[in-house]
Amino acid sequence: MKILIINTGSSSIKYQVFSMPQESVLCKGIVDRIGIAGTVFRHEKIGNEKIEIRVDVQNHAIGLEMILDILVSPEQGVVHRLEEIKAVGHRVVHGGERFKESAVIGQETIQAIRDCFELAPAHNPANLAGIEACQDSMPGIPQVAVFDTAFHQTMGPEHFLYALPMEAYEKYKIRRYGFHGTSHDYVSHEAARLLDKPYEDCRIISAHLGNGASITAICGGKVEDTSMGLTPLEGLVMGTRCGDVDPAIVTYLMDRMGLDTDGINDYLNKKSGLLGISGISADMRDLVTAAEGGSEEARMAIEIYILRVKGYIGNYIAKMNGCDCLVFTAGVGENRFEIREKICEEMDWLGISIDRDKNRVQGEMADITGPNSRIKVMVIPTDEERMIARDTYRLSGSI
């Protein structure tokens, strides 16, 4: 059974076609830097050489069209017709409290995803665009939504509630939801396997560092705390998102700049973060290059990014009364060894140090723990698509 997995991020679309239940990958690829100059479309049919196409892609809909076209191409495709794909699994960022696990997509599911647009404005619209594009191109083929928020539903109220009047939660469901759940789920279980310890006995900090970034503390098999909140805007400095700010800044800027709610959402979600600080780019790769070339703005953006990550790691070590393993994953976490090194610098008092030679890896699993480190430090490439494929196969069989 062939299953297509679509993982739509804020500036990328990753995809894979799996043969299930063997979990063998037939092809995979990514449309990267969507809406950013220098879009790259990489595709690999397993057994063939990788191909790379450079063409500016302005939005996710165009990127999805390119993916569906290549899946049926004579040279690089893995099916003759899209109808050969028997199910499609989609990463969906926000499911609110309604979804504690993955769900078959119907009209009610689509409406629930739409209802969360305001909570995940950079993601849920793109996720739904992917679903609707696949429904249009592949009518009648079962679609499954796998929610980022579902993994974090094990958090207790002492961690997910904000210090607001209780009506904010009871009437409006304002709470911390957490995101990147599929990624945190995958790498934390992999970390437990590599530690050779039962998952329920582990204290793990998972650092998903990409264009969107979050950190999650997993203790006793449950999420203890996570950096993103009601929306993916809270927490770390990200590519274009501000992360933690004084909430009074919002109304202050609205007054001074004459912004309405759409304007301030756009300002905080799309014009802030690394892009806002540097004025150069939302992409860490560009900023590292610029900083090496002497850009003080790029250097400052990177430094602020690193300090925010360090702060959350220390926070979570305190909350869990220790840590067995710190995991780096996602685009920056897996590939930028210099960022990992800077994050782990001067953390030895907390029991964290890395081996600089072992750390010089990109995109592969590695134990980069230093000889005197009390906490294991690992690079574990995330595999959200495999996790999504498992749920899609399980749920599509019940239709």
Contacts in CASP RR format, 6 or more apart in sequence:
PFRMAT RR
TARGET T0000
AUTHOR 0000-0000-0000
METHOD contacts of the structure
MODEL  1
MKILIINTGSSSIKYQVFSMPQESVLCKGIVDRIGIAGTVFRHEKIGNEK
IEIRVDVQNHAIGLEMILDILVSPEQGVVHRLEEIKAVGHRVVHGGERFK
ESAVIGQETIQAIRDCFELAPAHNPANLAGIEACQDSMPGIPQVAVFDTA
FHQTMGPEHFLYALPMEAYEKYKIRRYGFHGTSHDYVSHEAARLLDKPYE
DCRIISAHLGNGASITAICGGKVEDTSMGLTPLEGLVMGTRCGDVDPAIV
TYLMDRMGLDTDGINDYLNKKSGLLGISGISADMRDLVTAAEGGSEEARM
AIEIYILRVKGYIGNYIAKMNGCDCLVFTAGVGENRFEIREKICEEMDWL
GISIDRDKNRVQGEMADITGPNSRIKVMVIPTDEERMIARDTYRLSGSI
1 19 0 8 1.000
1 20 0 8 1.000
1 21 0 8 1.000
1 86 0 8 1.000
1 87 0 8 1.000
1 393 0 8 1.000
2 17 0 8 1.000
2 18 0 8 1.000
2 19 0 8 1.000
2 20 0 8 1.000
2 26 0 8 1.000
2 78 0 8 1.000
2 79 0 8 1.000
2 84 0 8 1.000
2 85 0 8 1.000
2 86 0 8 1.000
3 17 0 8 1.000
3 18 0 8 1.000
3 20 0 8 1.000
3 85 0 8 1.000
3 86 0 8 1.000
3 87 0 8 1.000
3 88 0 8 1.000
3 89 0 8 1.000
3 389 0 8 1.000
3 392 0 8 1.000
3 393 0 8 1.000
3 396 0 8 1.000
4 15 0 8 1.000
4 16 0 8 1.000
4 17 0 8 1.000
4 71 0 8 1.000
4 85 0 8 1.000
4 87 0 8 1.000
4 88 0 8 1.000
4 89 0 8 1.000
4 134 0 8 1.000
5 15 0 8 1.000
5 16 0 8 1.000
5 17 0 8 1.000
5 18 0 8 1.000
5 88 0 8 1.000
5 89 0 8 1.000
5 90 0 8 1.000
5 91 0 8 1.000
5 385 0 8 1.000
5 388 0 8 1.000
5 389 0 8 1.000
5 392 0 8 1.000
6 13 0 8 1.000
6 15 0 8 1.000
6 64 0 8 1.000
6 67 0 8 1.000
6 88 0 8 1.000
6 89 0 8 1.000
6 90 0 8 1.000
6 91 0 8 1.000
6 130 0 8 1.000
6 134 0 8 1.000
7 13 0 8 1.000
7 14 0 8 1.000
7 15 0 8 1.000
7 90 0 8 1.000
7 91 0 8 1.000
7 384 0 8 1.000
7 385 0 8 1.000
7 388 0 8 1.000
8 60 0 8 1.000
8 90 0 8 1.000
8 91 0 8 1.000
8 123 0 8 1.000
8 126 0 8 1.000
8 127 0 8 1.000
8 129 0 8 1.000
8 130 0 8 1.000
9 91 0 8 1.000
9 93 0 8 1.000
9 123 0 8 1.000
9 126 0 8 1.000
9 211 0 8 1.000
10 122 0 8 1.000
10 123 0 8 1.000
10 126 0 8 1.000
10 211 0 8 1.000
10 212 0 8 1.000
10 240 0 8 1.000
11 32 0 8 1.000
11 33 0 8 1.000
11 34 0 8 1.000
11 35 0 8 1.000
11 36 0 8 1.000
11 211 0 8 1.000
11 282 0 8 1.000
12 30 0 8 1.000
12 31 0 8 1.000
12 32 0 8 1.000
12 33 0 8 1.000
12 34 0 8 1.000
12 211 0 8 1.000
13 30 0 8 1.000
13 31 0 8 1.000
13 34 0 8 1.000
13 60 0 8 1.000
13 63 0 8 1.000
13 64 0 8 1.000
13 67 0 8 1.000
14 28 0 8 1.000
14 29 0 8 1.000
14 30 0 8 1.000
14 384 0 8 1.000
14 385 0 8 1.000
15 28 0 8 1.000
15 29 0 8 1.000
15 30 0 8 1.000
15 67 0 8 1.000
15 385 0 8 1.000
16 25 0 8 1.000
16 26 0 8 1.000
16 27 0 8 1.000
16 28 0 8 1.000
16 29 0 8 1.000
16 385 0 8 1.000
16 386 0 8 1.000
16 389 0 8 1.000
17 25 0 8 1.000
17 26 0 8 1.000
17 27 0 8 1.000
17 28 0 8 1.000
17 71 0 8 1.000
17 78 0 8 1.000
17 79 0 8 1.000
17 85 0 8 1.000
18 24 0 8 1.000
18 25 0 8 1.000
18 26 0 8 1.000
18 385 0 8 1.000
18 386 0 8 1.000
18 389 0 8 1.000
18 393 0 8 1.000
19 25 0 8 1.000
19 26 0 8 1.000
20 389 0 8 1.000
20 393 0 8 1.000
21 393 0 8 1.000
23 386 0 8 1.000
23 389 0 8 1.000
23 390 0 8 1.000
25 46 0 8 1.000
26 45 0 8 1.000
26 46 0 8 1.000
26 78 0 8 1.000
27 43 0 8 1.000
27 44 0 8 1.000
27 45 0 8 1.000
27 46 0 8 1.000
27 71 0 8 1.000
27 76 0 8 1.000
27 77 0 8 1.000
27 78 0 8 1.000
28 43 0 8 1.000
28 44 0 8 1.000
28 46 0 8 1.000
28 385 0 8 1.000
29 42 0 8 1.000
29 43 0 8 1.000
29 44 0 8 1.000
29 67 0 8 1.000
30 40 0 8 1.000
30 41 0 8 1.000
30 42 0 8 1.000
31 39 0 8 1.000
31 40 0 8 1.000
31 41 0 8 1.000
31 57 0 8 1.000
31 63 0 8 1.000
31 66 0 8 1.000
31 67 0 8 1.000
32 39 0 8 1.000
32 40 0 8 1.000
32 41 0 8 1.000
32 42 0 8 1.000
33 39 0 8 1.000
33 40 0 8 1.000
33 283 0 8 1.000
34 57 0 8 1.000
34 58 0 8 1.000
34 59 0 8 1.000
34 60 0 8 1.000
34 63 0 8 1.000
35 56 0 8 1.000
35 57 0 8 1.000
35 58 0 8 1.000
35 59 0 8 1.000
36 281 0 8 1.000
36 282 0 8 1.000
36 283 0 8 1.000
37 56 0 8 1.000
38 54 0 8 1.000
38 56 0 8 1.000
39 54 0 8 1.000
39 55 0 8 1.000
39 56 0 8 1.000
39 57 0 8 1.000
40 52 0 8 1.000
40 53 0 8 1.000
40 54 0 8 1.000
41 52 0 8 1.000
41 53 0 8 1.000
41 54 0 8 1.000
41 55 0 8 1.000
41 57 0 8 1.000
41 63 0 8 1.000
41 66 0 8 1.000
42 50 0 8 1.000
42 51 0 8 1.000
42 52 0 8 1.000
42 53 0 8 1.000
43 50 0 8 1.000
43 51 0 8 1.000
43 52 0 8 1.000
43 53 0 8 1.000
43 70 0 8 1.000
43 76 0 8 1.000
44 50 0 8 1.000
44 51 0 8 1.000
45 76 0 8 1.000
45 77 0 8 1.000
45 78 0 8 1.000
48 75 0 8 1.000
48 76 0 8 1.000
51 76 0 8 1.000
57 63 0 8 1.000
57 66 0 8 1.000
60 126 0 8 1.000
60 129 0 8 1.000
60 130 0 8 1.000
61 129 0 8 1.000
61 130 0 8 1.000
61 133 0 8 1.000
64 129 0 8 1.000
64 130 0 8 1.000
64 133 0 8 1.000
64 134 0 8 1.000
65 133 0 8 1.000
68 82 0 8 1.000
68 133 0 8 1.000
68 134 0 8 1.000
68 137 0 8 1.000
70 76 0 8 1.000
70 77 0 8 1.000
71 77 0 8 1.000
71 78 0 8 1.000
71 79 0 8 1.000
71 82 0 8 1.000
71 85 0 8 1.000
72 79 0 8 1.000
72 80 0 8 1.000
72 81 0 8 1.000
72 82 0 8 1.000
79 85 0 8 1.000
82 137 0 8 1.000
82 138 0 8 1.000
82 141 0 8 1.000
83 138 0 8 1.000
83 141 0 8 1.000
85 138 0 8 1.000
85 141 0 8 1.000
86 141 0 8 1.000
86 142 0 8 1.000
86 396 0 8 1.000
87 141 0 8 1.000
87 142 0 8 1.000
87 143 0 8 1.000
87 144 0 8 1.000
87 392 0 8 1.000
87 393 0 8 1.000
87 396 0 8 1.000
87 397 0 8 1.000
88 134 0 8 1.000
88 138 0 8 1.000
88 141 0 8 1.000
88 142 0 8 1.000
88 143 0 8 1.000
88 144 0 8 1.000
88 392 0 8 1.000
89 143 0 8 1.000
89 144 0 8 1.000
89 145 0 8 1.000
89 146 0 8 1.000
89 388 0 8 1.000
89 389 0 8 1.000
89 391 0 8 1.000
89 392 0 8 1.000
90 105 0 8 1.000
90 127 0 8 1.000
90 130 0 8 1.000
90 131 0 8 1.000
90 134 0 8 1.000
90 143 0 8 1.000
90 144 0 8 1.000
90 145 0 8 1.000
90 146 0 8 1.000
90 388 0 8 1.000
91 127 0 8 1.000
91 146 0 8 1.000
91 148 0 8 1.000
91 182 0 8 1.000
91 384 0 8 1.000
91 388 0 8 1.000
92 113 0 8 1.000
92 124 0 8 1.000
92 127 0 8 1.000
92 128 0 8 1.000
92 131 0 8 1.000
92 145 0 8 1.000
92 146 0 8 1.000
92 147 0 8 1.000
92 148 0 8 1.000
93 116 0 8 1.000
93 120 0 8 1.000
93 123 0 8 1.000
93 124 0 8 1.000
93 127 0 8 1.000
93 147 0 8 1.000
93 148 0 8 1.000
93 149 0 8 1.000
93 179 0 8 1.000
93 232 0 8 1.000
94 113 0 8 1.000
94 116 0 8 1.000
94 119 0 8 1.000
94 120 0 8 1.000
94 123 0 8 1.000
94 124 0 8 1.000
94 147 0 8 1.000
94 148 0 8 1.000
94 149 0 8 1.000
94 177 0 8 1.000
94 179 0 8 1.000
94 231 0 8 1.000
94 232 0 8 1.000
95 112 0 8 1.000
95 113 0 8 1.000
95 116 0 8 1.000
95 147 0 8 1.000
95 148 0 8 1.000
95 149 0 8 1.000
95 150 0 8 1.000
95 177 0 8 1.000
96 112 0 8 1.000
96 116 0 8 1.000
96 119 0 8 1.000
96 147 0 8 1.000
96 149 0 8 1.000
96 173 0 8 1.000
96 177 0 8 1.000
97 153 0 8 1.000
97 173 0 8 1.000
97 175 0 8 1.000
97 177 0 8 1.000
98 112 0 8 1.000
99 112 0 8 1.000
99 145 0 8 1.000
99 147 0 8 1.000
99 149 0 8 1.000
99 150 0 8 1.000
100 150 0 8 1.000
100 153 0 8 1.000
101 147 0 8 1.000
101 150 0 8 1.000
101 391 0 8 1.000
102 144 0 8 1.000
102 145 0 8 1.000
102 146 0 8 1.000
102 147 0 8 1.000
102 150 0 8 1.000
102 391 0 8 1.000
102 392 0 8 1.000
102 395 0 8 1.000
103 109 0 8 1.000
103 144 0 8 1.000
103 145 0 8 1.000
103 147 0 8 1.000
103 395 0 8 1.000
104 142 0 8 1.000
104 143 0 8 1.000
104 144 0 8 1.000
104 145 0 8 1.000
104 395 0 8 1.000
104 396 0 8 1.000
104 398 0 8 1.000
104 399 0 8 1.000
105 131 0 8 1.000
105 142 0 8 1.000
105 143 0 8 1.000
105 144 0 8 1.000
105 145 0 8 1.000
106 143 0 8 1.000
109 145 0 8 1.000
110 128 0 8 1.000
110 131 0 8 1.000
113 124 0 8 1.000
113 127 0 8 1.000
113 128 0 8 1.000
113 131 0 8 1.000
113 145 0 8 1.000
114 124 0 8 1.000
114 128 0 8 1.000
116 124 0 8 1.000
117 124 0 8 1.000
117 125 0 8 1.000
119 177 0 8 1.000
119 230 0 8 1.000
119 231 0 8 1.000
120 179 0 8 1.000
120 231 0 8 1.000
120 232 0 8 1.000
121 231 0 8 1.000
121 265 0 8 1.000
121 269 0 8 1.000
122 232 0 8 1.000
122 240 0 8 1.000
122 241 0 8 1.000
122 269 0 8 1.000
122 270 0 8 1.000
123 232 0 8 1.000
127 145 0 8 1.000
131 143 0 8 1.000
131 145 0 8 1.000
134 141 0 8 1.000
134 143 0 8 1.000
135 143 0 8 1.000
142 395 0 8 1.000
142 396 0 8 1.000
142 397 0 8 1.000
142 399 0 8 1.000
144 388 0 8 1.000
144 391 0 8 1.000
144 392 0 8 1.000
144 395 0 8 1.000
144 396 0 8 1.000
146 182 0 8 1.000
146 387 0 8 1.000
146 388 0 8 1.000
146 391 0 8 1.000
146 392 0 8 1.000
148 178 0 8 1.000
148 179 0 8 1.000
148 180 0 8 1.000
148 181 0 8 1.000
148 182 0 8 1.000
149 177 0 8 1.000
149 178 0 8 1.000
149 179 0 8 1.000
149 181 0 8 1.000
150 181 0 8 1.000
151 181 0 8 1.000
151 182 0 8 1.000
151 184 0 8 1.000
151 185 0 8 1.000
151 223 0 8 1.000
152 160 0 8 1.000
152 176 0 8 1.000
152 177 0 8 1.000
152 178 0 8 1.000
152 179 0 8 1.000
152 181 0 8 1.000
152 216 0 8 1.000
152 223 0 8 1.000
152 226 0 8 1.000
154 221 0 8 1.000
154 222 0 8 1.000
154 223 0 8 1.000
155 176 0 8 1.000
155 222 0 8 1.000
155 223 0 8 1.000
155 224 0 8 1.000
155 225 0 8 1.000
155 226 0 8 1.000
159 176 0 8 1.000
159 223 0 8 1.000
159 224 0 8 1.000
159 225 0 8 1.000
160 175 0 8 1.000
160 176 0 8 1.000
160 177 0 8 1.000
161 169 0 8 1.000
161 175 0 8 1.000
161 176 0 8 1.000
162 168 0 8 1.000
162 169 0 8 1.000
162 174 0 8 1.000
162 175 0 8 1.000
162 176 0 8 1.000
162 230 0 8 1.000
164 174 0 8 1.000
168 174 0 8 1.000
169 175 0 8 1.000
174 230 0 8 1.000
175 229 0 8 1.000
175 230 0 8 1.000
176 226 0 8 1.000
176 228 0 8 1.000
176 229 0 8 1.000
176 230 0 8 1.000
176 234 0 8 1.000
177 228 0 8 1.000
177 229 0 8 1.000
177 230 0 8 1.000
177 231 0 8 1.000
178 214 0 8 1.000
178 216 0 8 1.000
178 226 0 8 1.000
178 227 0 8 1.000
178 228 0 8 1.000
178 229 0 8 1.000
178 232 0 8 1.000
179 214 0 8 1.000
179 226 0 8 1.000
179 228 0 8 1.000
179 229 0 8 1.000
179 232 0 8 1.000
180 208 0 8 1.000
180 212 0 8 1.000
180 214 0 8 1.000
180 216 0 8 1.000
180 228 0 8 1.000
180 330 0 8 1.000
181 216 0 8 1.000
182 384 0 8 1.000
182 387 0 8 1.000
182 388 0 8 1.000
183 206 0 8 1.000
183 208 0 8 1.000
183 329 0 8 1.000
183 330 0 8 1.000
183 382 0 8 1.000
183 384 0 8 1.000
184 206 0 8 1.000
184 208 0 8 1.000
184 214 0 8 1.000
184 216 0 8 1.000
184 218 0 8 1.000
184 223 0 8 1.000
184 226 0 8 1.000
185 387 0 8 1.000
186 382 0 8 1.000
186 383 0 8 1.000
186 384 0 8 1.000
186 386 0 8 1.000
186 387 0 8 1.000
187 206 0 8 1.000
187 208 0 8 1.000
187 327 0 8 1.000
187 329 0 8 1.000
187 380 0 8 1.000
187 382 0 8 1.000
188 199 0 8 1.000
188 202 0 8 1.000
188 204 0 8 1.000
188 206 0 8 1.000
188 216 0 8 1.000
188 218 0 8 1.000
188 327 0 8 1.000
189 199 0 8 1.000
190 327 0 8 1.000
190 365 0 8 1.000
190 380 0 8 1.000
191 202 0 8 1.000
191 204 0 8 1.000
191 206 0 8 1.000
191 325 0 8 1.000
191 327 0 8 1.000
191 376 0 8 1.000
191 378 0 8 1.000
191 380 0 8 1.000
192 198 0 8 1.000
192 199 0 8 1.000
192 202 0 8 1.000
192 204 0 8 1.000
194 325 0 8 1.000
194 367 0 8 1.000
194 378 0 8 1.000
194 380 0 8 1.000
195 202 0 8 1.000
195 324 0 8 1.000
195 325 0 8 1.000
195 376 0 8 1.000
197 324 0 8 1.000
199 220 0 8 1.000
199 221 0 8 1.000
200 220 0 8 1.000
200 221 0 8 1.000
201 220 0 8 1.000
202 218 0 8 1.000
202 219 0 8 1.000
202 220 0 8 1.000
202 221 0 8 1.000
202 324 0 8 1.000
202 325 0 8 1.000
203 217 0 8 1.000
203 218 0 8 1.000
203 219 0 8 1.000
203 220 0 8 1.000
203 320 0 8 1.000
203 321 0 8 1.000
203 322 0 8 1.000
203 323 0 8 1.000
203 324 0 8 1.000
203 325 0 8 1.000
204 217 0 8 1.000
204 218 0 8 1.000
204 219 0 8 1.000
204 323 0 8 1.000
204 324 0 8 1.000
204 325 0 8 1.000
204 326 0 8 1.000
204 327 0 8 1.000
205 215 0 8 1.000
205 216 0 8 1.000
205 217 0 8 1.000
205 218 0 8 1.000
205 313 0 8 1.000
205 316 0 8 1.000
205 317 0 8 1.000
205 323 0 8 1.000
205 325 0 8 1.000
205 326 0 8 1.000
205 327 0 8 1.000
206 215 0 8 1.000
206 216 0 8 1.000
206 218 0 8 1.000
206 327 0 8 1.000
206 329 0 8 1.000
207 213 0 8 1.000
207 215 0 8 1.000
207 309 0 8 1.000
207 313 0 8 1.000
207 326 0 8 1.000
207 327 0 8 1.000
207 328 0 8 1.000
207 329 0 8 1.000
207 333 0 8 1.000
207 343 0 8 1.000
208 214 0 8 1.000
208 215 0 8 1.000
208 216 0 8 1.000
208 329 0 8 1.000
208 330 0 8 1.000
208 333 0 8 1.000
208 382 0 8 1.000
209 236 0 8 1.000
209 309 0 8 1.000
209 328 0 8 1.000
209 329 0 8 1.000
209 330 0 8 1.000
209 331 0 8 1.000
209 332 0 8 1.000
209 333 0 8 1.000
209 339 0 8 1.000
210 238 0 8 1.000
210 239 0 8 1.000
210 284 0 8 1.000
210 330 0 8 1.000
210 331 0 8 1.000
210 332 0 8 1.000
210 333 0 8 1.000
211 238 0 8 1.000
211 239 0 8 1.000
211 240 0 8 1.000
211 282 0 8 1.000
211 283 0 8 1.000
211 331 0 8 1.000
212 232 0 8 1.000
212 236 0 8 1.000
212 238 0 8 1.000
212 239 0 8 1.000
212 241 0 8 1.000
212 330 0 8 1.000
213 236 0 8 1.000
213 237 0 8 1.000
213 238 0 8 1.000
213 239 0 8 1.000
213 309 0 8 1.000
213 330 0 8 1.000
213 332 0 8 1.000
214 226 0 8 1.000
214 227 0 8 1.000
214 228 0 8 1.000
214 232 0 8 1.000
214 235 0 8 1.000
214 236 0 8 1.000
215 226 0 8 1.000
215 227 0 8 1.000
215 236 0 8 1.000
215 309 0 8 1.000
215 312 0 8 1.000
215 313 0 8 1.000
215 316 0 8 1.000
216 223 0 8 1.000
216 225 0 8 1.000
216 226 0 8 1.000
216 227 0 8 1.000
217 223 0 8 1.000
217 224 0 8 1.000
217 225 0 8 1.000
217 226 0 8 1.000
217 316 0 8 1.000
217 319 0 8 1.000
217 320 0 8 1.000
218 224 0 8 1.000
219 320 0 8 1.000
224 316 0 8 1.000
224 319 0 8 1.000
224 320 0 8 1.000
225 315 0 8 1.000
225 316 0 8 1.000
225 319 0 8 1.000
227 234 0 8 1.000
227 235 0 8 1.000
227 236 0 8 1.000
227 312 0 8 1.000
228 234 0 8 1.000
228 235 0 8 1.000
229 235 0 8 1.000
232 241 0 8 1.000
233 241 0 8 1.000
233 242 0 8 1.000
233 243 0 8 1.000
233 268 0 8 1.000
233 269 0 8 1.000
234 243 0 8 1.000
234 244 0 8 1.000
235 243 0 8 1.000
235 244 0 8 1.000
235 308 0 8 1.000
235 312 0 8 1.000
236 243 0 8 1.000
236 305 0 8 1.000
236 308 0 8 1.000
236 309 0 8 1.000
236 312 0 8 1.000
237 243 0 8 1.000
237 273 0 8 1.000
237 274 0 8 1.000
237 277 0 8 1.000
237 301 0 8 1.000
237 304 0 8 1.000
237 305 0 8 1.000
237 308 0 8 1.000
238 273 0 8 1.000
238 274 0 8 1.000
239 273 0 8 1.000
239 274 0 8 1.000
239 275 0 8 1.000
239 282 0 8 1.000
239 283 0 8 1.000
239 284 0 8 1.000
240 269 0 8 1.000
240 270 0 8 1.000
240 271 0 8 1.000
240 272 0 8 1.000
240 273 0 8 1.000
240 274 0 8 1.000
240 275 0 8 1.000
240 276 0 8 1.000
240 282 0 8 1.000
241 268 0 8 1.000
241 269 0 8 1.000
241 272 0 8 1.000
241 273 0 8 1.000
242 268 0 8 1.000
242 272 0 8 1.000
242 273 0 8 1.000
243 272 0 8 1.000
243 273 0 8 1.000
243 308 0 8 1.000
244 308 0 8 1.000
245 268 0 8 1.000
250 264 0 8 1.000
250 268 0 8 1.000
253 259 0 8 1.000
253 264 0 8 1.000
253 267 0 8 1.000
254 260 0 8 1.000
254 264 0 8 1.000
257 267 0 8 1.000
259 267 0 8 1.000
273 282 0 8 1.000
273 301 0 8 1.000
274 281 0 8 1.000
274 282 0 8 1.000
274 283 0 8 1.000
274 284 0 8 1.000
274 287 0 8 1.000
274 301 0 8 1.000
274 302 0 8 1.000
274 305 0 8 1.000
275 281 0 8 1.000
275 282 0 8 1.000
276 301 0 8 1.000
277 297 0 8 1.000
277 300 0 8 1.000
277 301 0 8 1.000
277 304 0 8 1.000
278 287 0 8 1.000
278 290 0 8 1.000
278 295 0 8 1.000
278 297 0 8 1.000
278 298 0 8 1.000
278 300 0 8 1.000
278 301 0 8 1.000
279 297 0 8 1.000
280 286 0 8 1.000
280 287 0 8 1.000
280 290 0 8 1.000
280 295 0 8 1.000
280 297 0 8 1.000
280 298 0 8 1.000
280 301 0 8 1.000
281 287 0 8 1.000
281 290 0 8 1.000
284 302 0 8 1.000
284 305 0 8 1.000
284 332 0 8 1.000
284 336 0 8 1.000
284 339 0 8 1.000
285 336 0 8 1.000
286 298 0 8 1.000
287 295 0 8 1.000
287 298 0 8 1.000
287 301 0 8 1.000
287 302 0 8 1.000
288 298 0 8 1.000
288 302 0 8 1.000
288 336 0 8 1.000
288 338 0 8 1.000
288 339 0 8 1.000
290 297 0 8 1.000
290 298 0 8 1.000
291 298 0 8 1.000
291 299 0 8 1.000
291 302 0 8 1.000
302 339 0 8 1.000
302 342 0 8 1.000
305 339 0 8 1.000
306 339 0 8 1.000
306 342 0 8 1.000
306 343 0 8 1.000
309 343 0 8 1.000
310 343 0 8 1.000
310 347 0 8 1.000
313 326 0 8 1.000
313 343 0 8 1.000
313 347 0 8 1.000
313 350 0 8 1.000
313 352 0 8 1.000
314 350 0 8 1.000
316 323 0 8 1.000
317 323 0 8 1.000
317 350 0 8 1.000
322 375 0 8 1.000
323 375 0 8 1.000
324 375 0 8 1.000
324 376 0 8 1.000
325 375 0 8 1.000
325 376 0 8 1.000
325 377 0 8 1.000
325 378 0 8 1.000
326 352 0 8 1.000
326 375 0 8 1.000
326 376 0 8 1.000
326 377 0 8 1.000
326 378 0 8 1.000
327 378 0 8 1.000
327 379 0 8 1.000
327 380 0 8 1.000
328 334 0 8 1.000
328 340 0 8 1.000
328 377 0 8 1.000
328 378 0 8 1.000
328 379 0 8 1.000
328 380 0 8 1.000
329 379 0 8 1.000
329 380 0 8 1.000
329 381 0 8 1.000
329 382 0 8 1.000
330 382 0 8 1.000
332 339 0 8 1.000
333 339 0 8 1.000
333 340 0 8 1.000
333 379 0 8 1.000
334 362 0 8 1.000
334 363 0 8 1.000
334 364 0 8 1.000
334 379 0 8 1.000
334 381 0 8 1.000
334 382 0 8 1.000
335 362 0 8 1.000
335 363 0 8 1.000
337 359 0 8 1.000
337 360 0 8 1.000
337 361 0 8 1.000
337 362 0 8 1.000
340 354 0 8 1.000
340 359 0 8 1.000
340 368 0 8 1.000
340 379 0 8 1.000
341 354 0 8 1.000
341 356 0 8 1.000
341 359 0 8 1.000
344 352 0 8 1.000
344 353 0 8 1.000
344 354 0 8 1.000
344 377 0 8 1.000
347 353 0 8 1.000
348 372 0 8 1.000
348 373 0 8 1.000
350 375 0 8 1.000
351 373 0 8 1.000
351 374 0 8 1.000
351 375 0 8 1.000
352 373 0 8 1.000
352 374 0 8 1.000
352 375 0 8 1.000
352 377 0 8 1.000
353 369 0 8 1.000
353 370 0 8 1.000
353 371 0 8 1.000
353 372 0 8 1.000
353 373 0 8 1.000
353 377 0 8 1.000
354 368 0 8 1.000
354 369 0 8 1.000
354 370 0 8 1.000
354 373 0 8 1.000
354 377 0 8 1.000
355 368 0 8 1.000
355 369 0 8 1.000
355 370 0 8 1.000
355 371 0 8 1.000
358 366 0 8 1.000
358 367 0 8 1.000
358 368 0 8 1.000
358 369 0 8 1.000
358 370 0 8 1.000
359 366 0 8 1.000
359 368 0 8 1.000
359 379 0 8 1.000
361 368 0 8 1.000
361 379 0 8 1.000
363 379 0 8 1.000
363 381 0 8 1.000
364 379 0 8 1.000
364 381 0 8 1.000
365 378 0 8 1.000
365 379 0 8 1.000
365 380 0 8 1.000
365 381 0 8 1.000
366 378 0 8 1.000
366 379 0 8 1.000
367 376 0 8 1.000
367 377 0 8 1.000
367 378 0 8 1.000
368 377 0 8 1.000
368 378 0 8 1.000
368 379 0 8 1.000
369 375 0 8 1.000
369 376 0 8 1.000
369 377 0 8 1.000
369 378 0 8 1.000
370 377 0 8 1.000
END
